[in-house]
Amino acid sequence: MKILPRCTSDEIFLDIDYVICRFMKSKIAYKTNQNQPGTLFTIKKVQEKGIHPQYHFHMRFDGKDKIFNKEDIIDLDFYITEKQFTKLLSLVKNPNQSRLIG
């Protein structure tokens, strides 16, 4: 397992309406119920030694696939640069923007 980078901001916990995680080759799709308790979504700014600052998004949820009758705990981490994070902020500030943000 990877050692987590140093946190350089507060960690923000957000409520999630619902989550779908699809595996396109197997056709399995894990989904939560709306406002499902125990679903975790956090964002924090991190700095790994020798790498530019990043925003770390972490999501964990109990998912169920009703077609294949499967369930699992899904744990997802993704990291974006500060430049990419500003694109998210731009979308929040200008939600009716009609052009793609490159």
N, C-alpha and C positions, 0 to 999 in steps of 0.2 A: 504494500500500500504506500501511496505517496505521503510524505510529510507535508502537512498543510502550511502554506506561506503565512508570514506574519500579518496579522490584522492591523490595519492602519486607520480604521474608522469604527464607529458603532455598528453592530449588526442589526439590521432592520428586519423585523418579522412581519410578513404580509399575509392576509387572509386570501385564500384561493376559492373562487366560485366552484370550479371543477377542473379536473385534469384528464387528458387522454394521452396515452403513450402507445403509439402504434409501432409494430414490428412488421414492416412492409413485406418481407419475404415469407414469413410464417403466417401472416394475416391475423396474428393475435393483437388485440387492442385492450390494454388495461385502462380502465376508467374508474374514476371516483364518483360517488354521489355528490350532489350539489351541497356545498358547505359541509363536507364530510369531516367530522372531528378527527384529529390526529394527523391531518395533512400539514406538512411543514414547508414553508417557503421563506428563505432568507436571502438578503443581499448585504454584502459588506465589501469594503475596499481592502485589498491586500497588496503586499509587496514581497515577492519572492526574491531572494538574493540573486543579483545579476540579471534580473528581468524587470521590464518596465512595470509600473503600477497597473493593477487590473481590478475589475469588479468581479467578485465571486458570487454566482447565483447558485443556491442549493435548494433542491426540492426532494422531499421524501413523502411517499404516500402508499397506502394499501390499495392496490388496484385489482379489479376483477374483470375477467373476460367472460361474458355471459354466453357467447356462442360456443367457445371451446371448454367452458366450465373450468377455467384456471384462475388462480389468484397468486399474487406475489407482492412483496414490498419492493417498490421501485425507488432507487436512490440516484439522483441525477445532479451532477455538478458541471457548471460551465463557467468559463472565464472570458471576459471581454476587455479590450483596452479602454482607456479613458476616452479616446476619440469615438469609439463605437457607443460608449455610454452617452456621449453628448447627442448622438443621433436619437437615442431614446428620449432624452430631455426635450429635443426639438419636436418630436411627435407629441409629447404631452402638452407643450406650449402652443403648438399649431396643429390640432387634431384634424382640421379640414384641408390640410396640405394635399394637393392633388398630384404632386410629382413624387417620383421615387427619390429617396435620399440615398445618394451613392456614397 
